[in-house]
Amino acid sequence: MADPRGFLTTDRELARTRPVDERVGDWNEVYVPGSLLPIVSEQASRCMDCGIPFCHNGCPLGNLIPEWNDYAYRDDWRAASERLHATNNFPEFTGRLCPAPCEAACVLGINQQPVTIKNVEVTIVDKAWENGHVTPRPPERLSGKTVAVVGSGPAGLAAAQQLTRAGHTVAVYERADRVGGLLRYGIPEFKMEKRHINRRVEQMRAEGTKFRTGVEIGRDMEARELRRRYDAVVLAVGATTPRDLPVPGRELRGIHQAMEYLPLANKVREGDLVESPISARDKHVVVIGGGDTGADCVGTAHRQGAASVTQLEIMPRPGEERSAGQPWPTFPLLYKVTSAHEEGGERVYSVSTTHFEGTEPEEGETVGRVQWLHLTEVEFRDGRPEPVPGTGRRIPAELVTLAMGFTGTDQDNGLVQQFGLELDERGNIARDDAYTSSVDGVYVAGDAGRGQSLIVWAIAEGRSAAKAVDRWLTGTPSALHAPVRPTDRALSA
């Protein structure tokens, strides 16, 4: 145990963020560089090393949290890194992007503020890179078996790294021009700088993983060709079909899905574009959707110089304390102020968009450009939102981003049809408890089979799918670590 009295003598303290005026002027991560190290050992001392560490249950990866908290408290960063990497391939991703269900399940959180598990985690892995403790781990021998992983998001990367280390020859296929999936193009730079992805990819290359970018399975290569080349296939293609908003005026120019808007901003940061063709500069921006993707749109609009930013959410504003229906150690729905919200803008709850209003089409155009968004307040009756009479109004909207989540796997590129895959009732690729699809030798990991979920679930499922593939290829029990099954959906909200 780190410090038997740590949770009694030390208050919770989070990483410090840079001043708003400074950080909205650049795209660097919002935190003060190096601000965590002086405080993280004391924060780790608050861990009580519980007899039953519920943080393990809260984390889909089964991270050994009390163990690496103890090592961090004692400044043994090498041992802390070893325990952290024992269950998590990419803690620098989760330490920056995960909403931390582990902290929601922290026993200390029953009547105090929980341990800052995320801050400790990201400090451990950053120190590990700084001290040279993260090195390639190529296999001692090759199995002679080949595996194709389709998709290079967190699930695909985790599966590929585990299978490569097991001795299989692995190639990752990514339809974008760079590796990383939504980590690369869906997550803004101010939340996670892309250098973190780049150095992990280089580690994986040194271990033997091959990457094939700019290849979309179903279009650029047929599924039967992929199956002919490889002994097994892991599909980690995500749940990328966005939920749309079918209201009058949706066809107006200036209304975009979040995953049309955010990738272009990231391409500017990669040096591919001088300026995004979908820019918030000097525009009144409305973001529809109150989740993390919506917050990413808010922060991006601030940095692009928006005239105003308004975020709309159909659900009521969450409370700041757990409700009776979300008791510890479940992951509660709470009011959250992200770094993007600290930077300005307005958040409006319990409203629904009724229609858009725009300009007349310009010469050569078939539709006009959006100018106004009409909304009404709603009340929930029998679980359904009902408009409140007399509450309709309009707000200026010159750029609208739709951040309302995703409804399933992309079926437009032919991948599902060419493999002959079955889908479940939610539009995800159907699979069993061993991550096997309806096609022998084809496995499914992450959001493609689970539906839209958390990054920790993606990595956990990538590891578990790799274990299933390794067992199938070798015909023997796999030594790879597998934390979850796809039917274990606790805390997956």
N, C-alpha and C positions, 0 to 999 in steps of 0.2 A: 504494500500500500504506500502511495506516495507520501502523504502527510496526514496522519490520523485526525488532525484538527483543521486541515486545510479548508474544508467546506464550512467550518464555523468561523474562521478568521479572515477569509479572503472573499471579496465580493466578485461577482461576474464582471468581466471587463472584455469588451470586444475590440477588434482591430480598429484603428483610427482611419477615417477616410480623409482624403484631401479636401480642402475648401471647395465649395461648389463652383465659385467663380473661376477657380483654377482648372478643375477637372473637366468642365463642360467645354473648355477651350482646346482639349486634346482628346485622344482616344485611348490613352493609357489606362491601366487598371485603376480603380478609384481609390485604392488603399494607399496610405503613406508607406513608401518602401521601407522595409526593415522595422516597421512599428510593432510587429507581433513578437519578435524574439525577446525583447526585454520583459514582456508580461506573460508569455505563454507557459513558462515553467510554473509560475505561481498559479495560473489558471488550471494547469494539469494537476496541481496539488489538491484541487477541489474534488477530484474523483475519489469516491468512497470505496472503490474496489468491492462492490456489493457482493454479498453471498450469491445472489441471483442477479447478474448484470442485465437488466432489461434493455439496455442499449444494444446488446447483441441481437435481441429480437426485433428491435426497431430498425436495425440496419439489414437490408436484404443480403448484403455481402457477408454478414456474420463477422464483421471486423472485431479484432481482439482489443477493444478500446481500453479497458482498464490496464492492460499490459503495456501498450505504448504510451498511455498517459504517465505511467510510473517511470518509464525510461526517459520521457521528455522532462519530467520533474527533476530527474537526476542528471540531465544534460548528456545522456548516453544516446546520441543521435543515430549512431550506426545500429544499435540494437532496436531502437524505436522504428527505424526504417525497415529493418528485417521483419518485425512483427506486423507492420502496416502493409508491406507488400506481400505478406503471406496470404492475404485474402483479397487484395485489391490491386489490380494491374496499374491503375492510373489515379492514384490519390490526389494528384495535383488538379485533375478534372473535378472529382467529386468534392474536394475541399473548397473549390470555388463556386460550383454550380448546384450542388445538391441542396434541397431545402431542409436537410438534416432531420429525418425521422428519428435518428438515434438520440438527438437532444430532446425531442418530444417524449421519448421513452426513458430518459435519465431518471433514476430513482430520486436524485436530489430535487428534481423538478416537481415532486409531489407538493412541496410546500416552500421551495426556494427557486431561484433562477438556476436552470440546469448548467452543467459543465459546458464550456465553449469547445465542444468536440471538433467542430469543423475547423476552427482556428488552430487548434493543436495539430490536427491532421495535416493541414496545408503547410504549417511551419516545419513539421517533420520531413515532408517530402522535398520542400524547397531546400532545407539544410542538406538533405541527402544528395541532391543534385550539386549543390555548392561544394560539398566535401568529397565528391567523386564516389559516393556509395551506390549510385545507380549505374550499373554496367550491363552490357549485353550478356545474356545467358544462353548461348547456343547449345543445342543438344549434343550429347556425347556421341551418339550414333543415329543414323537415319533408319526409318522403318521401311522405306521403299513405298510407302503409301502417299497418295496425293489428295489434297483437299482444296476446293475453291470456296472462298468466303465472299459472298456478294453483299457489298455494303461496308463502308469504312467508318461508321459511327462507333460509339463506345461498345456496343454489343459485338459488332464485327471485329473490331480491333482486339477486344478481349479474347474472343474465340480464336482468332488467328494467332495471337501470341501464345496462348496455352497449347494449341495444337503444334505450333512450331517447336516449342520447348519439349514436347513429347516425342519429337523426332520425325514428324510428318512434314512433307514438302507442301507448303501452303502459299497460295496466291490469293490476294485480295483484289476484287474487282470493284471499282468505284466509277459511277457515271459522271461525276464532276471532274474538273481538271486538277483537283488537289485532293489529298487524303484528308478525311476527318468528318465527312457527312455534315450533319447539323452542328457539330462542334465547330467546324470550320466556317460555315456560311450562315448558320442560324443564330449563333451566339455572338453578340457584339464584342468587339475588342476590349471595351472598358470592363466587361465582366470576366473575360479570360483572354489574355494575349496569346496569339497563335504560335508564339515560340514554344509554348508548352506542348502543343501538338507536334511541332516539327522535331523536337528532340526525342520524343517518344517514337516517332516514325523512324528516325535514324537508329535508335536502339533496336527496333524490330527488324530493320534491314540488316543490321549487323548480326542478328540472331539467325537470319536466313529467310525471313518472310519476304515474299515478292509482292509488289504493288503494280496494278494495272489500272491507271486512271484514264478517264475519257472513254470508258467502255461500258455501255448500258446493256445489261443482259436482257434479251427480249427484242432489242432493236439492233445494236451493233454486233451482237453475237447471240445466236439462238440457244435455247436451253439444251437442246439435244447435243449440240457441239460441246457445251460445258460438261455435260454428263459423260460424254465420250472421253474427254481429256482427263477427268478426275475420278477418283474412287468414291469420294463423298462431296456433298455440297452443303454449305451452311448459308441459309438465307437470313441476312440481317439488314433488310432493306427498309426498315422503319414503317411507320404508319403516316404516310406523307400526303394523304388525300385531305385537303383542308375543308373544314365546315364553311359553307357559304351563307350568304344572307339574301334570300330571294324576295326582295321588296322592290316596289317601283323605284326606278332611277338607278338600280344597281349597275346598269350598263354604262353610266356616265364615266368619262375619263377622270382619273384621279382617285379611283377607288381600287385598292389593291389588297391582295392577300399579304399577310405579314411575311410569308416566306417568298414573296416577290420583292418586298421592300428591304428586308434585312440583308439578304445575300449581296445585293448591289452595294450597300454601304461597306460590307466586308471586302468586296472586290476593290473598292477604292483603297482600302487599307493595304491590300495585297499588291497594289500598284498596277492593277489591270485597267482601271478607269481613273481619269482625272477628277471627275465628279459624277455622282450617281444620277442616272436619268430619272430616278424617282426621288426627288429631294424635297425636304421640308422647308428649305430656306424661304423665309418671309411668308410662310403660309400658315393658315389656321388649320391645325392638325387635329383629327379626331381618331382615337384608337378604340375600336370596339372589341371588348374582351378584357377582363380584369386580372388575368393570370400573369405568369412570368413572361410569356411571349409578348403580351401587351406592354408590360413594364420595359422590355427590351426595345419596343418601338418608341416608347416615351423617351427613354434615354438617348436613343439615336436621333430623334427629332430635336431634342435640346441641342445636341452637338452640331446638327446641321443648320441651326439658326432659325427655328420655327418662330412665327409670330405669337402663337399660343398653342397649347397642347391640352386636350381634354380626353380623359379616358372614361369610357362608359362600361357599366357592368349591369346585367339584367338581375343578378341576385342582390339581396339586401347586403348592406355593409356587415361584415363579420364582427363579432365581439372581440374584445381585447383579452378576455379570459376564457378558459375552457367552458363549454356548455355542459349541461348534465348528460347530453347525448354523446359527448366525445370525451369520456373520462380518461385519465392517465391509465395505461401508457399508449393509448391510440394517438394517431397523428391528427391533431385538431385543426379545424379551419379557423384561423385567427386573422384579424386585421394586421396587415403587414405593410410597413413602409420601407421600400427598397431604396437603394442609392439613387435610382432614377426618379423616384417620387420626391426625394429630398431636394432635387434640383428644380422643382417647380411643376406647374401644370395643375389641373383640376381633376378630381376623381368624382364621378357621379354614379351612384348606385340606384338600383331598383328602377331602371329605365329600359325601354325597348325602342329600337329604331322602327319607325313606321314607313318612311320613304325618304328619298334624296331629291334635291332640287338643284338644277344646274342652268348653265348658260345655253343659249342657242348654238347649234353647231357652227363652227367657223367654216370658211370656204375650204373645200376639200375634205372636210370631216363629216362623218355620218352621225356622230353624237356630240353633245356639248360636254362641258367640264363641270364637275360637281362644285357647288357653291354653298349649299345649305344641307344640313341633316335635320330631319324632323323626328322628334321623339315624344314619347309619352311615359309618364310614371306607371309602374305596375305594382300590383299586389298579388301574392301567391294564394290561390284557393285550390285546395285539393291537389297541391303540388304543381299547379300550372299558373304561369303569369297571366294576369288579367289586367287590361288597361284601366287606369283610373280616369273616369270622365272629367273633362275640363282641365287636364294637366298637360295637354299637348303644347309643344313649343318648338322653335327651331334654333339651331346654333350654327355659327359659321363653320364651314368644312371645305377647305380647298384641297386637302389631302386626307384620305380616309384609309386606315389600315384595318383589316379584318384579322383579329387574333383570337378566334373562337374555338381553337382546338382542331383536332383531326379525327377523321371518321374511319380510317382503315388504310390498308395497303394500296398503293398505286396499281390500278388494273389497266392503265392505258398503254403501257409499254409492251404488253404481250408476255411478260414473265410468268404470270399466274397461269395463263392459258397454255403456254408452251410446255410448262412443266406438268400440266394437268393437275394442278393443286386444288384441293377443296378449301372453301372458306367457312368460317364460323358465322354465327348469326350477327356478329358485329362488323363483319367485313374484314376480319383478320385472317391470316393463313392458319387453317386448322392444324392442330398437332396434338400429340399425346403427352403423357407425363415424362417421356424420354426425349422430348423435343423433336420427335420424328413426325414429319408431315405425312400426308396420305400417299406419298411416293417414296418407295424404299430408297434409302441412301441420301435422302434430302431432308435436312434438319432446319429448324426455324428458331431464331433467338431474338430477344428484344421486342421492340414495339411491333414488329411485323406479325408476331403471334400473340403478344400480350395486349396490344393496343397502346395508345399514348400513355406513357408512364414516366418514371423518374430515371435519371442517369444511373443511379445505383442499381436499379432493377435491370437496366440494359447490360451493365458490366457483369452483374451476378448471373444473368441468363446466358451471356456469352461464355462465361466460365463453365456453366453447367452443361450447355450444349456441346462444348468442346470435350467434356468428360464423356458424354454419351457417344460422340463420334469416335473418340479414342477407343472406347470399349467395343464399338461395332467393328472398327477396322482391325483391331488386334484379336478380338475374340476372347479377351481376358479382362478381368476387373481393372479399371483405370486408376492410376495413382494421382490423377489430377484432382484438385480440390473443387468440390461442387457445393455451393451454398444453398440453392433453392430448387424447387420444382415449379413448373409453370402454373400449377393449380394452387400454389401457396400465395394467395393474393392479399394477405394481411398487410396493412399499412401501405398499400400500393397507390393510394389516392394522390 
